[in-house]
Amino acid sequence: MWPTIDFGHTGIDAAFTRRDVYDVAGKPELAAKRPLRVAIAGCGGVARGKWIPALRRLQTIGEPVSFCGVTDPDGAAAEKAALLAGTHAFPDIAQLIRVERPDLVLVLAADSVHVSLARQAIDAGIACLVEKPLAREADEAAALARHAKSRGVLLGAVANKRFSPPYALAKNLMDEGRLKGAPTLFTGKFTLGYPYVDLLEGGTVHLLDLMRWYMGSVKRVHARGLHHTNGRLKSAVMSFGFASGAIGTIMTSAVGLSFKPWERVEIFGDGAFLVIDDQFETTLFDDETGPAKSWRPAVPNTLMFDETFGGYVGLLANLLDSVRGLAPLAVTGKDGAAAIRLIEAIYRSLACGAEITMTEEEFAA
């Protein structure tokens, strides 16, 4: 049996049993939860294009959550986000916190101010979720995670692909033992065609987080790369050794085409392996002669919810339940710091041309 995964489209029960083809009737079990109020710090594209729609989707299905304010130095962006969220814009996060006292702050601003904004929320005793990267440097990210822990405040990091159905399905299959043993080999491919996005921090970081989620702690990193004339990383091949004894590799490039096949993950066990293609299709190969077991969307796109399929709804729902004390936080500040630590090790290996050995202490936060 396949694990039960919300694949981001109208479910069979909603469409046929409840006659609720757009799944908008609401769920009583969600409505019974404690209401929460959410604020946004940073009103750019990711706020307006992903997180506001994700929270709206949760509201649609009955989650008792609402926006209580937004803030951004760009007044026009703040006003637009406030209109979308049905709330008010504030001149800064300090006034927003003082006036509204939100239960959760989503830090979606420029990378350079992630830490300062998150610290203001944490110091006020307010949980926060910080977009990738958690900080510009790993030590700074780890210090932020320690600060949140010392204050007893939840600090979440964005790793939405863990909640994207094809990747979540793969993890469930692994946990069920469908690889016929512990994972032994990871391979990944990521290409990025947007010249304004950093190859590692802005794109490949998702694949690095998934790799750690599937394979466990990284012990060794060896990277080789090519660079543009301006010094920016153009392409890289990275090999990894894990604490479990497993091995892995990732190929990433900024000279590909982002609207063509752009992401592929393979995870090998012992006589079985999984393939996740383009964050879209998951296939399990577990028999030499039998058929592969494969899933891909089979319903019209009009009945699919992008925020759910992208993992944003699942990540936000987990965070809200963590604030309520109903569930452990799935992606912590420590996870966010670990991703940055891994990127820094890749850059060190690129610079010296040698393997970098990592310790558990480096990943501690």
Secondary structure as GFF3:
##gff-version 3
##sequence-region A 1 365
A	DSSP	alpha_helix	12	12	.	.	.	ID=ss1
A	DSSP	pi_helix	13	17	.	.	.	ID=ss2
A	DSSP	alpha_helix	28	31	.	.	.	ID=ss3
A	DSSP	beta_strand	36	41	.	.	.	ID=ss4
A	DSSP	alpha_helix	45	46	.	.	.	ID=ss5
A	DSSP	pi_helix	47	51	.	.	.	ID=ss6
A	DSSP	alpha_helix	52	60	.	.	.	ID=ss7
A	DSSP	beta_strand	65	71	.	.	.	ID=ss8
A	DSSP	alpha_helix	75	85	.	.	.	ID=ss9
A	DSSP	beta_strand	89	90	.	.	.	ID=ss10
A	DSSP	alpha_helix	93	100	.	.	.	ID=ss11
A	DSSP	beta_strand	104	107	.	.	.	ID=ss12
A	DSSP	three_ten_helix	111	113	.	.	.	ID=ss13
A	DSSP	alpha_helix	114	123	.	.	.	ID=ss14
A	DSSP	beta_strand	127	130	.	.	.	ID=ss15
A	DSSP	alpha_helix	138	151	.	.	.	ID=ss16
A	DSSP	beta_strand	155	157	.	.	.	ID=ss17
A	DSSP	three_ten_helix	160	163	.	.	.	ID=ss18
A	DSSP	alpha_helix	165	175	.	.	.	ID=ss19
A	DSSP	beta_strand	185	191	.	.	.	ID=ss20
A	DSSP	pi_helix	200	204	.	.	.	ID=ss21
A	DSSP	alpha_helix	205	215	.	.	.	ID=ss22
A	DSSP	beta_strand	218	227	.	.	.	ID=ss23
A	DSSP	beta_strand	233	242	.	.	.	ID=ss24
A	DSSP	beta_strand	247	253	.	.	.	ID=ss25
A	DSSP	beta_strand	263	268	.	.	.	ID=ss26
A	DSSP	beta_strand	273	277	.	.	.	ID=ss27
A	DSSP	beta_strand	281	285	.	.	.	ID=ss28
A	DSSP	beta_strand	293	295	.	.	.	ID=ss29
A	DSSP	three_ten_helix	301	303	.	.	.	ID=ss30
A	DSSP	alpha_helix	306	309	.	.	.	ID=ss31
A	DSSP	alpha_helix	312	324	.	.	.	ID=ss32
A	DSSP	alpha_helix	333	352	.	.	.	ID=ss33
A	DSSP	beta_strand	356	357	.	.	.	ID=ss34
A	DSSP	alpha_helix	360	363	.	.	.	ID=ss35
###
